[in-house]
Amino acid sequence: MKKTERKAETFEASDTFSRCHPMLNFFYFAVVLIFTMFSQHPLILAVSYAGAVSYGILLNGAGKTLRQSCFFTLPALLIVALLNPMFNHYGVTMLYYIESSGNWVTLEALIYGVVLGTVMFVVIQWFSCYNQVMTSDKFVYLFGRIIPALSLVLSMALRFVPEFLHQLKVIRNGQKGMGRDVSEGNLFRRIRYGLNILSILITWALENAIETSDSMKSRGYGLPERTAFSIYRFTNRDKILGTVMAFLSMIFTVGIAKGAAYASYNPRILLAGFTIQGRTSPVSAGSLLTAATYLCYGLFCFLPVILELTEQIHLKNSRKHAGADIGMTYRRIYEELEQEG
């Protein structure tokens, strides 16, 4: 009995930055995620969010990126922003007194809740880009020799969610064609159809796991003398890009360490570069270093978009010159034929 093979789905992006060396891809996302998670200054988060959304639009399109931001991530941000002042009551600016608990809702706790929600919001946006660029092949290439077991588990876990969602969509479309989708029929029929879809999905997941295990075993995974094929090469372009990324990250790392992005929300709101309620930040990095910090961080966050725009402009100019050269060649051939005639 011939078994129908399912075509493997690839989730790798095709922009200019994703075609760079995996080491540069991983370094980029590691830096932006670390500084987004541990820097609580509003300007740093705003720049990081703008870079994440721009790159997300480049990878996934404007519709999908904005839908994910508005309908999935934004509600989580609002929940975190509202829950924080309910459980944390630090701060000196009283806004509302809760009689049932005998505690005050303070402005500082509310603002800090918004900041925490924003951090989670931006990190999720960056991870959506990470899943498109850092494929399992790249991850195994970087860490397969160092931590083979852990790299395999992480790469499979990161790939599992998008592949699981894709298969769920395939199953739903098949069931919808037979009139057995969860959106059809009464309540009991919807529950039965939903359980049927879940059963099919779990069966596919178990079968896929067995096929993956057999494939790895047949390819000699885990054997001491097993070699690994790699298509990645560290080119001159990667060297230039790596130097630029290292220089930019060094500048804004020094600036943030000197206090250019200082932020405190307990007991008062103190932000570097801002005067709030007549109070300024106790740490100052100087106007020149602060400007260089935010400029370099902005360039770093928008680096994939800048690379893609530069590549598109270069490609457009190349096509224009190629078209002109072809036109001149045909003209010369036509003139030579006229002279011979």
C-alpha positions, -999 to +999 in steps of 0.1 A: +000+000+000+015+032-011+017+059+015+010+095+006+039+116+018+031+150+032+050+178+017+073+194+043+064+229+052+092+255+056+087+285+077+120+302+069+118+339+059+133+351+026+144+386+034+180+398+032+188+395+069+175+360+072+199+350+045+229+361+066+249+337+087+229+321+116+254+334+141+245+370+131+208+362+132+210+347+167+232+375+180+208+401+167+177+386+184+196+378+216+206+415+219+172+430+212+154+405+235+178+410+264+177+448+262+139+448+257+133+426+287+157+443+311+154+480+300+123+496+314+128+531+299+098+541+277+120+553+249+139+521+247+107+501+246+092+524+220+122+521+197+122+483+202+085+480+195+088+501+163+117+479+151+098+447+159+066+458+142+085+470+111+104+437+108+072+418+115+054+437+087+084+429+064+082+391+073+045+385+077+027+414+061+009+443+076-024+426+081-011+396+101+012+417+122-014+443+131-040+416+138-016+398+161-008+430+179-044+443+183-063+411+190-039+389+209-011+408+225-027+441+233-054+426+256-027+408+275-009+441+280-041+457+294-046+428+318-011+430+332-014+468+334-046+466+354-036+437+376-003+452+389-018+481+409-043+457+424-016+436+441+013+461+444+006+493+463+040+511+463+043+547+452+035+581+467+009+594+442-025+581+454-053+577+428-080+555+443-088+539+476-101+503+476-123+500+507-126+462+505-088+457+508-079+489+526-052+497+500-045+526+476-041+524+438-011+545+431+001+561+399+035+545+401+021+510+403-002+517+374+025+531+352+048+502+362+021+477+352+018+494+318+056+491+314+056+454+323+028+448+299+046+467+272+078+446+278+058+414+274+040+429+243+073+438+226+090+405+235+062+385+219+065+406+188+102+400+186+097+362+191+072+361+162+101+375+140+126+351+156+104+321+147+105+331+111+142+338+108+159+313+132+148+280+118+155+246+135+183+240+109+201+272+120+196+265+157+210+229+153+239+243+132+249+267+159+245+245+190+244+209+176+280+202+184+280+220+218+248+208+233+233+183+208+205+170+230+193+204+242+196+220+208+175+193+193+148+196+220+147+234+217+146+234+179+117+209+179+099+228+205+102+261+186+091+244+154+062+225+170+039+255+176+038+269+140+037+234+125+009+223+149-012+254+140-006+248+103-018+212+106-048+223+126-057+246+097-054+218+072-076+195+093-102+222+098-104+229+061-108+192+054-136+188+080-153+220+068-154+205+033-174+176+047-197+199+068-182+188+101-165+221+112-170+235+148-188+265+133-217+243+119-246+227+136-260+230+171-240+230+203-237+193+207-227+188+171-200+215+175-186+198+206-185+165+187-169+180+157-143+198+179-134+166+197-131+148+163-107+175+151-087+173+183-085+135+180-072+138+144-046+164+155-033+143+184-030+112+161-011+133+136+012+146+163+020+111+176+026+097+141+048+127+132+069+121+164+074+084+154+084+093+119+108+119+132+124+094+155+128+068+128+142+094+104+168+105+130+178+069+138+182+061+101+204+091+096+227+081+125+218+108+150+239+105+181+266+084+167+301+096+176+315+096+140+285+112+124+292+142+103+269+172+096+263+189+063+261+227+064+252+252+037+261+283+058+293+302+050+306+333+068+310+356+038+326+391+035+291+406+038+286+388+071+320+401+083+310+437+075+275+433+090+289+416+121+314+444+127+286+470+123+264+451+148+292+447+173+300+485+171+264+496+175+258+472+204+289+483+221+279+520+219+244+516+233+255+491+259+280+516+273+254+543+272+228+522+290+254+512+316+262+549+322+226+557+329+212+569+295+182+546+300+178+548+337+142+542+349+127+538+384+091+535+394+094+530+432+086+551+452+086+578+425+088+578+387+123+588+377+134+586+340+166+596+324+161+627+302+128+636+318+117+659+347+086+644+364+070+662+393+100+684+396+124+655+400+151+643+376+171+611+373+199+606+398+221+592+370+230+612+340+250+600+310+254+633+292+235+646+263+260+634+236+262+598+249+225+597+254+218+607+218+244+583+206+228+555+227+193+559+213+206+565+177+227+533+178+199+513+194+174+525+168+198+516+140+203+482+155+166+475+159+159+486+123+189+469+108+170+441+090+146+466+075+175+489+064+192+459+048+161+449+029+155+484+016+191+487+006+189+454-012+157+463-030+172+497-042+204+479-054+183+453-072+161+479-089+192+498-101+208+466-113+177+457-133+176+492-148+212+490-159+207+455-172+177+466-192+197+495-207+226+472-216+202+448-233+186+476-252+220+489-264+230+454-275+198+449-296+203+483-311+239+475-322+228+442-337+200+460-356+225+486-369+249+459-380+222+441-399+212+473-416+248+480-427+252+444-440+219+447-459 
